[in-house]
Amino acid sequence: MLVPLMKHLLAQGKLTVIGASSSGGHEIFNGFETKLYDQFVVLDSSLDWIKHSASFRKSFDAVYIDYFGATRKNLMLAHVIGKSVITNHIPRKLPLIFHKKIKRIKPLVGIHEGTQYMRFVNDGFTDSDLNASLFSLKAKSNNAFENLKKGYITLQPGCGNNAAPWKTWSLEKWKTVINELAEKTGHTLVVLGDESEVELSASLPQNDNVINLIGNTEIADLPGIIDGASLHIGHDSGLMHIAGCVNTPTITVWGGSDPALFGWQKIDRDQHKILHKKLSCHPCNRWLSPNTSKVELPSMCPDFACLDQVSAEMLLNLVFEKLKD
């Protein structure tokens, strides 16, 4: 959801992206041809943090930090390397000396995450200004999987590194969906997932029309694979966002997280469809004012009723309708 902001900043001048984590997520950008930055720096250790504090000292006119990146440590680094700091979150116990350069753009309940971050540079930006072109990225051709014929459907039965049950639909329902689509459509089904989801593989249907790539792709492979699909089916996940950026239509099942904040239907309602049972406790998972009326944390939910009430038939009906378009 930072792509529109990154495009805007790159158009204004040189853009350096600092990844304050060694999770490897930045490798996703290697799968796109579109340029989004001039330099990417990863802080793998405290030593890197100290080194770059010195080497980048006051190097940047402005440092932009999203909600998840706005830790005390990162804001202290931003104070050292930038002339100004723009964020929407200031953590507790940040020493007052590090407040003086910060411009806080107060987040607004009810607007999309892409809009939240575009307000860093334009406080008049609204959800009505969102459109697919702001997010559009060109995927690199994927030679490793060039044998896949275009027109296949990608699916992701897992999400959240297999550790987010409030977002993850029942495996039994996914098995029903995959079986029905394999038998009743002419589409090849390409099932995706990372190494944390490999255990799902043994439970998935065995069918000549199903290609199981769970745990068998690199992060940079994913944009090219999803770009070749006629449809992506999954959850609120990184693959959903990749699909949106490469203009692949999506159908996603939503649980405790908030599609109005994180989803793609506000960006392109015709291309992106959601299945969602909105209960009185929704949304229990979002960074902005989560609903804690039922549980303090999403993982504490005793029944995940919002997901349980979405049936396999509901998803299949939506997929068959989409395939007619």
One Martini backbone bead per residue (centre of mass of N, CA, C, O) as a GRO file, in nm:
protein
  325
    1MET     BB    1   0.049   0.068  -0.001
    2LEU     BB    2   0.324   0.241  -0.083
    3VAL     BB    3   0.345   0.278  -0.391
    4PRO     BB    4   0.230   0.564  -0.447
    5LEU     BB    5   0.438   0.710  -0.270
    6MET     BB    6   0.692   0.610  -0.413
    7LYS     BB    7   0.625   0.728  -0.690
    8HIS     BB    8   0.609   1.021  -0.599
    9LEU     BB    9   0.898   1.051  -0.477
   10LEU     BB   10   1.059   0.966  -0.732
   11ALA     BB   11   0.950   1.209  -0.906
   12GLN     BB   12   1.104   1.429  -0.712
   13GLY     BB   13   1.353   1.218  -0.661
   14LYS     BB   14   1.557   1.069  -0.461
   15LEU     BB   15   1.522   0.717  -0.349
   16THR     BB   16   1.541   0.569  -0.028
   17VAL     BB   17   1.524   0.242   0.106
   18ILE     BB   18   1.457   0.128   0.441
   19GLY     BB   19   1.508  -0.187   0.586
   20ALA     BB   20   1.413  -0.282   0.926
   21SER     BB   21   1.463  -0.586   0.805
   22SER     BB   22   1.553  -0.949   0.753
   23SER     BB   23   1.300  -1.104   0.603
   24GLY     BB   24   1.307  -1.050   0.265
   25GLY     BB   25   1.070  -0.875   0.138
   26HIS     BB   26   1.237  -0.693  -0.068
   27GLU     BB   27   1.260  -0.916  -0.300
   28ILE     BB   28   0.998  -0.849  -0.456
   29PHE     BB   29   1.123  -0.615  -0.636
   30ASN     BB   30   1.277  -0.823  -0.832
   31GLY     BB   31   0.986  -0.888  -0.990
   32PHE     BB   32   1.014  -0.595  -1.109
   33GLU     BB   33   1.049  -0.341  -1.355
   34THR     BB   34   0.962  -0.126  -1.186
   35LYS     BB   35   1.063   0.171  -1.059
   36LEU     BB   36   1.085   0.273  -0.690
   37TYR     BB   37   1.405   0.316  -0.662
   38ASP     BB   38   1.758   0.381  -0.607
   39GLN     BB   39   1.772   0.252  -0.306
   40PHE     BB   40   1.853  -0.039  -0.094
   41VAL     BB   41   1.840  -0.075   0.264
   42VAL     BB   42   1.952  -0.316   0.503
   43LEU     BB   43   1.887  -0.386   0.851
   44ASP     BB   44   2.037  -0.663   1.002
   45SER     BB   45   2.170  -0.484   1.235
   46SER     BB   46   2.302  -0.285   1.476
   47LEU     BB   47   2.549  -0.216   1.309
   48ASP     BB   48   2.395  -0.098   1.068
   49TRP     BB   49   2.252   0.124   1.224
   50ILE     BB   50   2.511   0.273   1.308
   51LYS     BB   51   2.643   0.311   1.031
   52HIS     BB   52   2.399   0.474   0.898
   53SER     BB   53   2.390   0.704   1.097
   54ALA     BB   54   2.664   0.813   0.985
   55SER     BB   55   2.647   0.797   0.662
   56PHE     BB   56   2.337   0.953   0.668
   57ARG     BB   57   2.384   1.217   0.792
   58LYS     BB   58   2.172   1.446   0.681
   59SER     BB   59   2.088   1.334   0.375
   60PHE     BB   60   1.776   1.397   0.417
   61ASP     BB   61   1.498   1.586   0.374
   62ALA     BB   62   1.316   1.317   0.408
   63VAL     BB   63   1.130   1.093   0.632
   64TYR     BB   64   0.930   0.805   0.571
   65ILE     BB   65   0.689   0.646   0.803
   66ASP     BB   66   0.520   0.393   0.883
   67TYR     BB   67   0.351   0.239   1.125
   68PHE     BB   68   0.540  -0.022   1.145
   69GLY     BB   69   0.819   0.157   1.136
   70ALA     BB   70   0.740   0.337   1.406
   71THR     BB   71   0.985   0.312   1.593
   72ARG     BB   72   1.208   0.421   1.808
   73LYS     BB   73   1.459   0.341   1.649
   74ASN     BB   74   1.370   0.460   1.370
   75LEU     BB   75   1.319   0.753   1.467
   76MET     BB   76   1.608   0.803   1.557
   77LEU     BB   77   1.734   0.760   1.282
   78ALA     BB   78   1.568   0.977   1.130
   79HIS     BB   79   1.678   1.217   1.299
   80VAL     BB   80   1.975   1.183   1.194
   81ILE     BB   81   1.924   1.158   0.859
   82GLY     BB   82   1.702   1.388   0.880
   83LYS     BB   83   1.529   1.699   0.851
   84SER     BB   84   1.263   1.524   0.833
   85VAL     BB   85   0.955   1.370   0.975
   86ILE     BB   86   0.711   1.134   0.844
   87THR     BB   87   0.413   1.028   1.021
   88ASN     BB   88   0.138   0.827   1.202
   89HIS     BB   89   0.350   0.742   1.442
   90ILE     BB   90   0.405   0.765   1.804
   91PRO     BB   91   0.564   0.623   2.037
   92ARG     BB   92   0.608   0.541   2.334
   93LYS     BB   93   0.891   0.677   2.491
   94LEU     BB   94   0.980   0.893   2.312
   95PRO     BB   95   1.202   1.110   2.317
   96LEU     BB   96   1.163   1.449   2.292
   97ILE     BB   97   1.412   1.508   2.105
   98PHE     BB   98   1.258   1.327   1.865
   99HIS     BB   99   1.005   1.530   1.800
  100LYS     BB  100   1.092   1.800   1.646
  101LYS     BB  101   1.089   1.665   1.336
  102ILE     BB  102   0.795   1.576   1.358
  103LYS     BB  103   0.529   1.488   1.131
  104ARG     BB  104   0.198   1.423   1.208
  105ILE     BB  105  -0.031   1.212   1.038
  106LYS     BB  106  -0.335   1.163   1.109
  107PRO     BB  107  -0.523   0.905   1.122
  108LEU     BB  108  -0.819   0.772   0.952
  109VAL     BB  109  -1.115   0.652   0.996
  110GLY     BB  110  -1.233   0.480   0.691
  111ILE     BB  111  -0.970   0.469   0.533
  112HIS     BB  112  -0.736   0.387   0.327
  113GLU     BB  113  -0.409   0.299   0.327
  114GLY     BB  114  -0.323   0.448   0.072
  115THR     BB  115  -0.437   0.719   0.172
  116GLN     BB  116  -0.279   0.756   0.431
  117TYR     BB  117   0.004   0.786   0.269
  118MET     BB  118  -0.073   1.019   0.070
  119ARG     BB  119  -0.112   1.229   0.310
  120PHE     BB  120   0.192   1.294   0.346
  121VAL     BB  121   0.172   1.483   0.057
  122ASN     BB  122  -0.169   1.498   0.070
  123ASP     BB  123  -0.431   1.610   0.270
  124GLY     BB  124  -0.658   1.588   0.019
  125PHE     BB  125  -0.657   1.295   0.006
  126THR     BB  126  -0.877   1.036  -0.117
  127ASP     BB  127  -1.051   0.757  -0.201
  128SER     BB  128  -1.139   0.883  -0.482
  129ASP     BB  129  -0.822   0.886  -0.580
  130LEU     BB  130  -0.822   0.603  -0.621
  131ASN     BB  131  -0.623   0.385  -0.842
  132ALA     BB  132  -0.469   0.145  -1.030
  133SER     BB  133  -0.229   0.321  -1.147
  134LEU     BB  134  -0.085   0.379  -0.871
  135PHE     BB  135  -0.009   0.050  -0.843
  136SER     BB  136   0.114  -0.017  -1.105
  137LEU     BB  137   0.307  -0.305  -1.215
  138LYS     BB  138   0.579  -0.459  -1.377
  139ALA     BB  139   0.647  -0.772  -1.454
  140LYS     BB  140   0.861  -1.011  -1.477
  141SER     BB  141   0.959  -1.250  -1.655
  142ASN     BB  142   0.914  -1.616  -1.597
  143ASN     BB  143   1.134  -1.863  -1.674
  144ALA     BB  144   1.088  -2.087  -1.452
  145PHE     BB  145   0.750  -2.070  -1.552
  146GLU     BB  146   0.698  -2.089  -1.878
  147ASN     BB  147   0.505  -2.353  -1.889
  148LEU     BB  148   0.287  -2.175  -1.813
  149LYS     BB  149  -0.029  -2.112  -1.905
  150LYS     BB  150  -0.214  -1.877  -1.975
  151GLY     BB  151  -0.512  -1.861  -1.755
  152TYR     BB  152  -0.465  -1.931  -1.492
  153ILE     BB  153  -0.508  -2.010  -1.143
  154THR     BB  154  -0.453  -1.860  -0.838
  155LEU     BB  155  -0.371  -1.993  -0.505
  156GLN     BB  156  -0.416  -1.924  -0.135
  157PRO     BB  157  -0.472  -2.112   0.156
  158GLY     BB  158  -0.279  -1.931   0.293
  159CYS     BB  159  -0.141  -1.710   0.561
  160GLY     BB  160   0.055  -1.538   0.770
  161ASN     BB  161   0.268  -1.770   0.806
  162ASN     BB  162   0.065  -1.968   0.947
  163ALA     BB  163  -0.029  -1.727   1.196
  164ALA     BB  164  -0.352  -1.637   1.097
  165PRO     BB  165  -0.659  -1.747   1.184
  166TRP     BB  166  -0.831  -1.472   1.129
  167LYS     BB  167  -0.757  -1.511   0.794
  168THR     BB  168  -0.797  -1.834   0.775
  169TRP     BB  169  -0.930  -2.064   0.601
  170SER     BB  170  -1.048  -2.361   0.561
  171LEU     BB  171  -0.909  -2.643   0.428
  172GLU     BB  172  -1.169  -2.792   0.348
  173LYS     BB  173  -1.272  -2.561   0.165
  174TRP     BB  174  -1.033  -2.557  -0.027
  175LYS     BB  175  -1.065  -2.846  -0.130
  176THR     BB  176  -1.342  -2.802  -0.255
  177VAL     BB  177  -1.263  -2.577  -0.451
  178ILE     BB  178  -1.038  -2.724  -0.606
  179ASN     BB  179  -1.202  -2.963  -0.705
  180GLU     BB  180  -1.424  -2.805  -0.859
  181LEU     BB  181  -1.236  -2.643  -1.050
  182ALA     BB  182  -1.086  -2.889  -1.175
  183GLU     BB  183  -1.363  -3.025  -1.290
  184LYS     BB  184  -1.536  -2.744  -1.408
  185THR     BB  185  -1.279  -2.636  -1.545
  186GLY     BB  186  -1.014  -2.532  -1.784
  187HIS     BB  187  -0.827  -2.464  -1.546
  188THR     BB  188  -0.539  -2.410  -1.411
  189LEU     BB  189  -0.401  -2.475  -1.083
  190VAL     BB  190  -0.208  -2.250  -0.878
  191VAL     BB  191  -0.036  -2.321  -0.583
  192LEU     BB  192   0.046  -2.102  -0.316
  193GLY     BB  193   0.341  -2.069  -0.096
  194ASP     BB  194   0.527  -2.099   0.175
  195GLU     BB  195   0.723  -2.276   0.396
  196SER     BB  196   0.500  -2.253   0.630
  197GLU     BB  197   0.283  -2.420   0.414
  198VAL     BB  198   0.375  -2.716   0.338
  199GLU     BB  199   0.169  -2.893   0.505
  200LEU     BB  200  -0.069  -2.848   0.299
  201SER     BB  201   0.007  -3.024   0.054
  202ALA     BB  202  -0.091  -3.316   0.153
  203SER     BB  203  -0.410  -3.208   0.157
  204LEU     BB  204  -0.428  -3.171  -0.133
  205PRO     BB  205  -0.544  -3.218  -0.425
  206GLN     BB  206  -0.512  -3.469  -0.677
  207ASN     BB  207  -0.445  -3.317  -0.999
  208ASP     BB  208  -0.374  -3.241  -1.325
  209ASN     BB  209  -0.487  -2.928  -1.274
  210VAL     BB  210  -0.271  -2.927  -1.032
  211ILE     BB  211  -0.025  -2.691  -0.915
  212ASN     BB  212   0.220  -2.733  -0.664
  213LEU     BB  213   0.415  -2.441  -0.517
  214ILE     BB  214   0.463  -2.491  -0.231
  215GLY     BB  215   0.789  -2.392  -0.148
  216ASN     BB  216   0.885  -2.344  -0.488
  217THR     BB  217   0.948  -2.034  -0.446
  218GLU     BB  218   1.043  -1.723  -0.499
  219ILE     BB  219   0.966  -1.409  -0.434
  220ALA     BB  220   1.042  -1.301  -0.731
  221ASP     BB  221   0.836  -1.497  -0.884
  222LEU     BB  222   0.540  -1.396  -0.818
  223PRO     BB  223   0.466  -1.170  -1.018
  224GLY     BB  224   0.488  -1.347  -1.279
  225ILE     BB  225   0.280  -1.559  -1.202
  226ILE     BB  226   0.033  -1.370  -1.137
  227ASP     BB  227   0.030  -1.219  -1.412
  228GLY     BB  228  -0.064  -1.496  -1.574
  229ALA     BB  229  -0.333  -1.473  -1.444
  230SER     BB  230  -0.692  -1.454  -1.445
  231LEU     BB  231  -0.685  -1.537  -1.127
  232HIS     BB  232  -0.706  -1.459  -0.774
  233ILE     BB  233  -0.715  -1.672  -0.480
  234GLY     BB  234  -0.776  -1.564  -0.128
  235HIS     BB  235  -0.636  -1.348   0.098
  236ASP     BB  236  -0.509  -1.142   0.327
  237SER     BB  237  -0.216  -1.066   0.138
  238GLY     BB  238   0.065  -1.038  -0.048
  239LEU     BB  239  -0.061  -1.170  -0.306
  240MET     BB  240  -0.294  -0.977  -0.335
  241HIS     BB  241  -0.111  -0.726  -0.383
  242ILE     BB  242   0.029  -0.827  -0.632
  243ALA     BB  243  -0.221  -0.862  -0.806
  244GLY     BB  244  -0.302  -0.564  -0.804
  245CYS     BB  245  -0.029  -0.452  -0.933
  246VAL     BB  246  -0.072  -0.661  -1.202
  247ASN     BB  247  -0.387  -0.674  -1.277
  248THR     BB  248  -0.518  -0.908  -1.115
  249PRO     BB  249  -0.781  -1.058  -1.036
  250THR     BB  250  -0.987  -1.085  -0.730
  251ILE     BB  251  -1.063  -1.332  -0.469
  252THR     BB  252  -1.154  -1.280  -0.121
  253VAL     BB  253  -1.115  -1.394   0.207
  254TRP     BB  254  -1.259  -1.262   0.509
  255GLY     BB  255  -1.208  -1.179   0.843
  256GLY     BB  256  -1.071  -0.979   1.090
  257SER     BB  257  -0.995  -0.802   0.874
  258ASP     BB  258  -0.996  -0.487   0.681
  259PRO     BB  259  -1.110  -0.412   0.364
  260ALA     BB  260  -1.129  -0.093   0.391
  261LEU     BB  261  -0.810  -0.076   0.446
  262PHE     BB  262  -0.665  -0.336   0.268
  263GLY     BB  263  -0.823  -0.351   0.018
  264TRP     BB  264  -0.932  -0.347  -0.350
  265GLN     BB  265  -1.229  -0.239  -0.396
  266LYS     BB  266  -1.161   0.073  -0.386
  267ILE     BB  267  -0.974   0.067  -0.643
  268ASP     BB  268  -1.139  -0.198  -0.794
  269ARG     BB  269  -1.453  -0.325  -0.803
  270ASP     BB  270  -1.447  -0.508  -1.065
  271GLN     BB  271  -1.171  -0.675  -1.004
  272HIS     BB  272  -1.248  -0.681  -0.680
  273LYS     BB  273  -1.348  -0.943  -0.463
  274ILE     BB  274  -1.551  -1.020  -0.169
  275LEU     BB  275  -1.564  -1.229   0.129
  276HIS     BB  276  -1.792  -1.126   0.401
  277LYS     BB  277  -1.858  -1.153   0.753
  278LYS     BB  278  -2.018  -0.903   0.929
  279LEU     BB  279  -1.968  -0.851   1.253
  280SER     BB  280  -1.980  -0.691   1.563
  281CYS     BB  281  -1.647  -0.755   1.595
  282HIS     BB  282  -1.579  -0.586   1.363
  283PRO     BB  283  -1.248  -0.534   1.350
  284CYS     BB  284  -0.983  -0.716   1.511
  285ASN     BB  285  -0.779  -0.645   1.252
  286ARG     BB  286  -0.598  -0.345   1.301
  287TRP     BB  287  -0.400  -0.054   1.341
  288LEU     BB  288  -0.686   0.101   1.351
  289SER     BB  289  -0.907   0.070   1.575
  290PRO     BB  290  -0.982  -0.196   1.700
  291ASN     BB  291  -1.207  -0.451   1.776
  292THR     BB  292  -1.256  -0.540   2.141
  293SER     BB  293  -1.545  -0.670   2.221
  294LYS     BB  294  -1.438  -0.983   2.227
  295VAL     BB  295  -1.121  -0.934   2.181
  296GLU     BB  296  -0.797  -0.824   2.222
  297LEU     BB  297  -0.704  -1.057   2.026
  298PRO     BB  298  -0.742  -1.240   1.744
  299SER     BB  299  -0.610  -1.514   1.858
  300MET     BB  300  -0.849  -1.536   2.094
  301CYS     BB  301  -1.054  -1.653   1.929
  302PRO     BB  302  -1.292  -1.923   1.969
  303ASP     BB  303  -1.433  -1.935   1.639
  304PHE     BB  304  -1.416  -1.769   1.376
  305ALA     BB  305  -1.707  -1.688   1.254
  306CYS     BB  306  -1.651  -1.517   0.999
  307LEU     BB  307  -1.530  -1.766   0.846
  308ASP     BB  308  -1.738  -1.997   0.900
  309GLN     BB  309  -1.978  -1.831   0.732
  310VAL     BB  310  -1.802  -1.908   0.486
  311SER     BB  311  -1.856  -2.079   0.203
  312ALA     BB  312  -1.768  -2.265  -0.066
  313GLU     BB  313  -2.015  -2.189  -0.241
  314MET     BB  314  -1.973  -1.884  -0.236
  315LEU     BB  315  -1.704  -1.885  -0.384
  316LEU     BB  316  -1.780  -2.045  -0.636
  317ASN     BB  317  -1.997  -1.854  -0.741
  318LEU     BB  318  -1.801  -1.613  -0.779
  319VAL     BB  319  -1.607  -1.751  -0.975
  320PHE     BB  320  -1.806  -1.835  -1.201
  321GLU     BB  321  -1.897  -1.546  -1.255
  322LYS     BB  322  -1.614  -1.434  -1.332
  323LEU     BB  323  -1.554  -1.643  -1.572
  324LYS     BB  324  -1.781  -1.512  -1.762
  325ASP     BB  325  -1.643  -1.225  -1.834
   0.00000   0.00000   0.00000
